[in-house]
Amino acid sequence: MKKLSVISGVLLLLTLAQVGQAADLQAGWYANIDHIYVYVAGQYGPDLLGAAQFLTTPGQYDPFLVTDGAFHRSYTRYASVPANFYGAQPQQSLVLPFDLGLAQGAGIAYLYIASETNYDSHNLDLQVWQRSTDGSLTQLWSQPLSGHIYGVGDFAYDATVNGSYFVKIAIVPEPSSLLSVVMGLLASVACCRRRRG
């Protein structure tokens, strides 16, 4: 009985150590946000107000290199992985705040994003988030597909401006295969304990 308790404890520690797995990023992966258009209510339907402006300056934000695209536009951000980066942690995700050009409480008909990505979605995910004035976070949009993808999407229908908005290139740690083995072993140990007890 004591032996099973020790084995269970070791397996549990192994499991906890595996939960914080990291992601391995490959050189050449990228996420390009061509624009985020802001539409407001117009007399005959939604009217284009303009493109949201990114607030983060181009530069190196390990493990990403951020530029303002080939045409150096303030409403475009191109984030790439310039070199293989092993052991990337979720806290190294890239956050790119943007300004909608509207006051707090103003109406939004919807937001429209055009993007191009090339990554493995088990490691990276392009997302759009809202941080409300009460501090709560809401994910508005995501591009969860692997490979070379041209994408468009619209979101935030009939909303009001509340708080701040940002694009996040989220680092997604890969689950460890050891984790599933350990979970299976823990279940087996639990069954053995029940039979003996």
C-alpha positions in Angstrom: 0.0 0.0 0.0 2.8 2.4 0.9 4.6 1.5 -2.4 1.5 2.5 -4.4 1.3 5.8 -2.5 5.0 6.6 -3.4 4.4 5.6 -7.0 1.3 7.8 -7.2 3.2 10.7 -5.7 6.1 10.4 -8.2 3.6 10.1 -11.1 1.8 13.2 -9.9 5.0 15.2 -9.7 5.9 14.1 -13.2 2.5 15.2 -14.4 2.8 18.6 -12.8 6.2 19.1 -14.4 4.8 18.4 -17.9 1.9 20.8 -17.7 4.2 23.8 -18.4 5.4 22.4 -21.7 6.9 24.9 -24.1 6.5 25.4 -27.9 9.2 25.1 -30.5 8.9 27.8 -33.2 10.3 27.4 -36.7 12.2 30.1 -38.6 10.0 31.5 -41.3 6.6 31.2 -39.5 4.7 34.5 -39.6 1.4 36.3 -39.0 0.6 39.3 -41.2 -2.2 41.5 -40.2 -2.9 43.5 -43.4 -5.6 45.6 -41.8 -8.4 45.8 -39.3 -11.2 47.9 -40.8 -13.7 49.6 -38.5 -17.3 49.9 -39.7 -19.8 52.1 -38.0 -23.6 52.4 -38.5 -24.5 54.6 -41.5 -27.7 55.8 -43.0 -27.9 52.9 -45.5 -26.0 50.3 -43.6 -22.4 50.0 -42.2 -20.0 52.6 -43.3 -16.2 52.2 -43.3 -14.7 54.6 -40.8 -11.1 53.6 -41.5 -8.3 51.2 -40.5 -7.4 50.6 -36.9 -3.9 52.0 -36.1 -1.3 49.8 -34.4 0.3 51.3 -31.3 3.4 49.0 -31.1 6.4 50.2 -33.0 8.3 47.8 -35.2 11.2 46.0 -33.6 12.5 42.8 -32.1 10.1 41.3 -29.5 11.7 37.9 -28.8 11.0 35.5 -30.3 9.3 37.7 -32.9 10.5 40.4 -35.3 7.7 42.9 -36.0 7.7 45.2 -39.0 5.0 47.5 -40.5 4.9 45.5 -43.8 6.4 46.2 -47.2 4.6 49.5 -47.6 5.3 50.8 -44.0 1.7 51.4 -43.0 0.6 52.1 -39.4 -2.4 49.8 -39.8 -0.3 46.8 -40.9 1.9 44.5 -38.7 4.0 41.6 -39.9 5.3 39.4 -37.1 7.8 36.7 -38.1 10.0 34.1 -36.4 13.4 35.0 -37.8 15.3 32.0 -36.4 14.3 28.6 -34.8 13.3 29.3 -31.2 13.1 26.3 -28.8 11.3 26.4 -25.6 9.0 29.4 -26.2 6.7 30.0 -23.3 3.1 31.3 -23.4 4.2 34.5 -21.6 6.3 35.3 -24.6 3.2 35.7 -26.8 3.2 38.9 -28.8 0.6 41.5 -27.9 0.0 44.3 -30.4 -2.5 47.0 -29.2 -4.4 49.0 -31.7 -6.6 52.1 -31.7 -10.1 52.0 -33.3 -10.2 55.7 -33.8 -13.5 55.9 -31.7 -14.3 57.2 -28.3 -15.3 54.9 -25.4 -19.0 54.1 -25.7 -19.2 54.8 -29.5 -21.0 52.3 -31.6 -19.3 49.7 -33.8 -21.2 48.0 -36.7 -18.4 45.4 -36.9 -14.7 45.0 -37.3 -13.1 43.3 -40.3 -9.7 41.7 -40.3 -7.6 40.6 -43.3 -4.6 38.4 -42.5 -2.1 36.0 -43.9 -0.5 33.4 -41.7 2.0 30.5 -42.1 2.5 28.5 -38.9 1.6 25.3 -37.1 -1.5 26.1 -35.1 -0.3 23.6 -32.4 2.4 26.2 -31.6 1.0 29.6 -32.7 -2.5 31.2 -33.0 -3.3 34.7 -34.3 -6.1 36.2 -32.1 -7.9 39.4 -31.5 -8.9 40.4 -28.0 -10.8 43.0 -26.1 -9.8 44.2 -22.5 -13.0 45.8 -21.1 -12.8 48.7 -18.7 -13.6 46.3 -15.9 -10.5 44.3 -16.7 -12.2 41.3 -18.2 -10.8 39.8 -21.4 -12.8 38.6 -24.4 -11.4 36.8 -27.4 -13.1 38.2 -30.5 -11.5 36.3 -33.3 -8.9 33.6 -34.0 -7.1 32.0 -37.0 -6.6 28.4 -35.7 -5.5 26.7 -39.0 -2.1 25.4 -39.9 -0.2 26.1 -43.1 -0.2 29.0 -45.4 -3.6 30.7 -44.9 -5.1 33.9 -46.3 -7.9 34.8 -44.0 -10.6 37.4 -43.4 -13.1 37.6 -40.7 -15.6 40.0 -39.1 -16.6 40.2 -35.5 -17.8 42.6 -32.7 -21.2 43.1 -34.4 -23.4 45.9 -33.0 -20.9 46.5 -30.1 -19.8 49.6 -28.3 -16.2 50.6 -27.7 -15.3 49.4 -24.2 -11.7 49.4 -23.0 -8.9 48.5 -25.3 -8.2 46.1 -28.2 -5.2 44.1 -29.2 -3.9 41.4 -31.6 -2.2 38.5 -29.9 0.1 36.0 -31.5 -0.3 33.4 -28.9 2.4 30.8 -28.2 0.6 27.5 -27.7 2.6 24.9 -25.8 2.4 21.4 -27.2 1.0 18.9 -24.8 3.6 16.3 -23.8 3.1 12.7 -24.8 4.5 11.8 -21.4 1.5 13.6 -19.9 -1.0 11.2 -21.4 1.1 8.2 -20.3 1.4 9.5 -16.8 -2.4 10.1 -16.6 -3.0 6.5 -17.7 -0.6 5.2 -15.1 -2.3 7.3 -12.4 -5.7 5.8 -13.4 -4.2 2.3 -13.2 -2.7 2.9 -9.8 -6.0 4.3 -8.6 -7.8 1.1 -9.8 -5.2 -1.1 -8.1 -5.7 0.8 -4.8 -9.4 0.3 -4.9 -9.1 -3.4 -5.5 -6.7 -3.9 -2.6 -8.7 -1.6 -0.3 
